[in-house]
Amino acid sequence: MMHLQKAFVALALALVVAAPAHAHGPTPQTVAETATIARAPADVWRAIAAFSAIDTWHPGIAAVEATGGNAIGAERRVTLRSGGVIVESLDEYDAAKRLYSYRLYQENIEAIPVSFYTAKIVVRPSAAGSEVEWSARFYRADTGNYPPDHLNDAAAKTAMTTFLRAGLDALSAKLGAGN
């Protein structure tokens, strides 16, 4: 009888430990894209430095309405060419290091299938001129345990990768360099 009780306790403990692993919800996803541009870092930075001016170099953005300039807490309302609007807020801005980071402030899962993201763009010197790295950490749009395919991790990762890559490719083309 004692052996049976120990087995039951062991089984119950295993179920308690396994249950949270099965029903954990979304996990953070990350993507990072880079572009090498044959221009001085100062030139590349000048093209992207204004938080409010992403529409001047990203082909997926139709318009931006912004407040706050490059001050922490500045916001930009981004109208996407594919439809929809997202709102982002500036978290960090360092012109000397040629970087800024921002977060999704108001989601639109029809426009980008994520519930939240933070992103960072930085320009560094490279042997060819400059390297621009644009990275993001995000959660899928459907934060439940069984999201539909269009709102799952893969959809979120594809959307974010496509968006970052399109921006970097356009920036490279605008500044006259390839990847």
N, C-alpha and C positions, 0 to 999 in steps of 0.2 A: 504494500500500500504506500509506503514511504517513497519507493522508487517511482510510482505512478504520480504522486504529488510533485516530486522534483521535475518529472518530465512535463507535467502540466504547467508548472511555474516557468520552466525554460521556454516552452512554446508561447506562453502569454507574453513573456519578456521579448521574445523574438518578434512577435506581431507588433508590439508597442514600438520597438525600434524601427521596424521596416515600414510602418504606416507613414510616418512623416517623409521618408525618402520617396515614397510613391506619390504622395500628394503635396509636393513642395511648391507648386506654382511656378512662375517664370524665374529664370535665372538671368543675370545680366549677360548681354552679348556685347562683343566689341568688334570693331573694324578699324583698320588704319590703311590709308592709301597715301602714296607718295608720288611726287612728280619732280623730275630733274629739269631745271630750266637754265639755259645758258645766258643768264643775266645776273648781275650783281644782286646780292640779297637786298640791298637798299631799294633797288628798282622793283623787285618783286613785292617787297613789303609795301611800297608806295601804292601798288595796284590793289592790294587787299586790305590795307590798314584801316580804312573807315568801316566800322561795324555796320553802318547804315547803307553801305554801297555794294553789297554782295550782288545786287542785280546788274552791276556794270560789268561783271565778269562771269557769272554763273548762268548758263543758258536755260536752266530750268526755272528761273525766277523771273516773273513778269514785272513785279514792282515791289518796293519796300517803303513803308511808312515807319519812321523811326523817331524816337525821342531820347534825349540824354547823351547824344554824341558817342564818345568812347569811354564815358564814365561808368564805373561799376554800377550795375542796376539799370543801365540803358536798355531800352526795349526796341525790338524791330518786329513789325507786322509784315510777314512775308507772304506775298501772293504768288502761288506757284503757277507756271504755265499749264500744267496738267489739271489745274482746278484746285480750289481750296486755299485756305489761309492757315498759317501757323504763326504763333507768337513766340519769340525767343528773347532771353534776357542775358545780358553780358555779366559774366562772373569775374573775369580777370582780363586785364589789358596791360601789356608791358611792351611799349614801343622799343625800348632798348634791347629787349630779347626777341623782338619781332614775333610776338605771339598774342593770341587772345583765346579765351575759352568762354563758352556760353551754354545755356540750357534751354530745353523746351519749356516754355512757360504756359502755353495753352496748346493742347494737343488737337489734332484733327486726323483721326485714324483712317478716314477715307483718303486723305491726301498722302500721308506717310503712315504705314501700319505699325506705329510704335506708341506706347503709352507715356514714355518719358525718355529723354536722352540728355547727355552732356557731350559737348564736342570741343575740340581744341584744334587750332590751326597755328602752325609755326613755320617760319622761314629760317633755314640754316645755310651757312656757306657750304659749298661742296666743290670738289675738284672741277666740275663742269660749270660752276657758277653758283647755283642755289638748289637746295632741296626743300620742297614744301611738303610737310606732312600734315594730313588732316585726319584726325581720329575721332571716334565716337564710342561711347558706352551707352547702352540703351536696353529697354525692356520691350518685348513684343506688345502689340496692341491689345490682345485678349489675354488678360492676366489670370484667367482661370486655368484649371488643370488640363482641359481638353479643348484647346482653341481650334477653330476651323483653319483650314490650310492658308487662307488669305490673311490671317491674323496671327500666325504662329511665328516661332523663332526664325525659321528659314525665310519667310516672307519679309520679316523685319530686317534681317541681315542683307537680303538681296536689295531691298529698297534703300537702305542706308549706304551700302557699297556703291550702288548705281548713282546715287545722288552725289556722293563725295567724288567718285571717279569722273563724272560728267563735269563737275566744277573744276577739278584739277586739269583735265584735258583741255577745257576751254581757256583756262588761265595760261596754260602752256602755249596754246595756239595764239592767244592774244599777244603774248610777249615774244613770240617768234622762236619757240624752242619745242623740241619733242621730249618724250619721256625716256 
